[in-house]
Amino acid sequence: MNFDEELMPRQLPVDDWDTAEDFDPSVPPRTPQEYLKRVQIEASRCPEVVVAKIDPRKLKSNQTVNISLSGCQPAPPGFSPSLKWQQQQVANFSVLRQSTDKHRDHWKSQPLDSNVMLPSPEDEEGWKKFCLGEKLYLNSSPVTNEIDNPGIDYVQVGFPPLLSIVSRMSQPTVFNILEYLIIWFGDKKLYPELGRWLYALLACIEKPLLPEAHSLIRQLARRCSEIRAKLENPEDGELSALNLLICLVARYFQQCDLADND
């Protein structure tokens, strides 16, 4: 770098050094002027062009997120919700998110019960068991329980997504757990234990959406549409929950190509 060729005027008065023979990088500068002169000398020794050495093998694990733009499967006749119903669900969801954000610091400061042990964000198996319960996760069979029963074993039936729990989660943790549950959901039905956590995690996702969240929620909506397309009875208890998740992804998070059009 040639300091005689100034592209911009100097903002600080610094005398030029004709030589750097007395420059000793091991000795700290004693005055502001010496510091600025040292910066000049170090900059003059930098090459004009620097080429980065990139190891392609290190990039394989950090690829750009691929977002699928494929839509949801259309609902069978009589299985899709009305536009009015969808608008009401979006309004309710918006109120819930606002309330959660407002009281997040309060709930985050509340101590957890002694039996609540949060897995680490990278513990996929631990979070599946925590959210779904060991009975459902290990046996893949429905679990009938009353969540308000004081004698219930939450390790067996899964912990509910209490505000004191979800308020502690960072966005990367929310994305991790959502991904774990969607993977498990890939060949399962929408059990209530799963549905309540999916709803709660959606309520924790911040807008505007990051690419990871964008991909995950679209994957969730498509999976819900796949299950809905196979239902035989519009009175099936699973239908309302499926429609709700699709509605929130499409309407609230503005993935409009996934929306059910009444």
Sequence and secondary structure as in RCSB ss.txt:
>XXXX:A:sequence
MNFDEELMPRQLPVDDWDTAEDFDPSVPPRTPQEYLKRVQIEASRCPEVVVAKIDPRKLKSNQTVNISLSGCQPA
PPGFSPSLKWQQQQVANFSVLRQSTDKHRDHWKSQPLDSNVMLPSPEDEEGWKKFCLGEKLYLNSSPVTNEIDNP
GIDYVQVGFPPLLSIVSRMSQPTVFNILEYLIIWFGDKKLYPELGRWLYALLACIEKPLLPEAHSLIRQLARRCS
EIRAKLENPEDGELSALNLLICLVARYFQQCDLADND
>XXXX:A:secstr
  TTS SS  SS     S  TT  TTS  SSHHHHHHHHHHHHHTS S       HHHHGGG             
 TT S  HHHHHHHHHHHHHHHHHHHHTHHHHHTS   TT     TT HHHHHHHHH HHHHHH       TT T
T  HHHH     HHHHTT  HHHHHHHHHHHHHHHTTS   HHHHHHHHHHHHH  SS  HHHHHHHHHHHHHHH
HHHHH   TT HHHHHHHHHHHIIIIIS  GGG    
